[in-house]
Amino acid sequence: MINLAIKDVNGSVKIERAGPEYTYLEFLEEYQAGDTIEVTIEKANSYLVVQLDDALAPSLVFIKETNWTYEVPISDELRRAYSPKVFTGKKHYLSVRYVTEEEVNRYQNLALNPHDQKQASGAYPHAEANVETRNDSTFFARNAIDGMIANEGHGSYPYQSWGINQQKDAALTIEFGRFVQVDKVAIVLRSDYPHDSYWTQATLEFSDGSEEVVNLEKVFERQFFTFEKRSVEWVCLKNLIKAEDESPFPALTEIEIYGRNIEQ
């Protein structure tokens, strides 16, 4: 059973619906500050496909508990990193379903989650960082796993990225919430030249204690790196070496981490 509900700032239910394998809501009101979307399932450690707004791409997420709460981004500041269509107006359609066996078992980008938020919400994958430029939503860590690779600009949508505020020890961690098997990473550098700089080298640290050093180039495209399969709970991008150029602003548009889910 899956229950999908929209609640106001006081926790009162505005609308809800439940279904055995799939459920949806048609919400014909404007969202208000403090509104949340709540997904409740019977069994913890479950995979779901969620689409909480038609301007958000569907996400395959892993839910560790039996309840997941999504805070609707209402403020102008938070919305700068999203499509201007997201969560606006008086007509909304939301859907949640359990995944198919094929979806869980296929080789895929395990870091992808357009529904990730700044704070950990219990849905994985989740991006965390030790720095985000000016606490500005257009530079939050979550932007690096939202599935968007527009990298020839910077700032608000569609150019949101992970910004490091010129911090030399900046690090980004992708948490999977369970063990997964990974063997490939793609990195998309923000490339708003000459405003931007770039990194010539980075280190991938894995939760098993191993590391891989990758050499990066000043290109717009995805840069792929393959390595021996590892079973890990997280991957950290760290030891970022900036190019010797005039710009102080290297940044990451997207990181993709490929592999397979491991049976829980």
Summary of the structure (lengths in Angstrom):
residues: 264
radius of gyration: 18.6
end to end distance: 19.5
largest distance: 57.4
contacts: 841
relative contact order: 0.16
helix: 8%
strand: 45%
